[in-house]
């Protein structure tokens, strides 16, 4: 990519980041008392206004509002990817695969809990055009056979199919599907980075991938030790590749007797916040560490691919914040308690 093209991607991603919610926006949202008030505020006072056009505001319920906000997120990603592809870079392929994997994971979880109505009904045309998943098949999915038809001609078929019917009674191994699909995403992302980039940019991209893998593995080890009796060999099969933590530290976590002891082994490392998490959940700590990393990189990195990655993660964090607020209002949680769940307010 030429210097001019790189600068244009950097400028576009940072401009989109500049339209994030402000501290005042968050304060106002926390003051809303109903889902309808929240929707009205997002429509009239924020960058999310466009997704509410033509919507009957008086009858919006929580799920519809969350779906609309996610639609905005997908549209923003598609716009950035379309621009990046236009100027000749290849990293848009990572985001297309990310969209595919998230759709498939959503479908797998919905089938597992028999909730086939909760599926996004729209997909930006950019992702639809470049995906090798049959998204139309997924929209009306009712069962595992529908999922397999959706991936029949895609690279994901061989990832999912082995787990379709393998239990004692021929039941699907949904957990195995999720794990295999996520590992595949990490591996394919690493291959794309190695093939398309070199030097410091490649190193920075792989470092980001390693951070995300480490954070996911830490959370997985904690949960598996806390909620199951799986041995270390079995736990290892659930971990993501390309982490940067190192074998010694990983072994220290795995050999710990309890979930909390596993987190304590992280004292003195870049992940020490897990060991000193106080009342925060491991998921909240994971999101906080990732947020801080991305906030620094989007401001100071000179590589368009890194700035794009970090913009996407920060935008996802904002949507998570909105979701916390909407759900908190729906279930009558106090504003102070909701605010404790939010990350990056006012940054």
Protein Blocks (a to p, Z undefined) as FASTA:
>chain_A
ZZklmmmmmmmmmmmmmmpccfklmmmmmmpcbfklmmmmmmmmmmklmmmgoiafklcc
fklmmmmmmmmmmmmmmmmmmmmmmnopaklmmmmmmmmmmmmmmmmmmmmnopaklccf
bdcfklmmmpcbdfklmmmgcbfklmmmmmmmmcklmmmmmmmpmcfnopacfklmmmmm
mmmmmmmmmmmmmmmggcjllmmmmmmmmmmmmmmmmmmmmmmmmmmccdfklmmmmpce
hianbjklmmmmmmpmbfklmmmmmgoiaklmmmmnojacfklmmmmmmmmmmmmmmmmp
cbfklmmmmmmmmmmmmmmmmmmmmmmmmnopafklmmmmpghihZZ
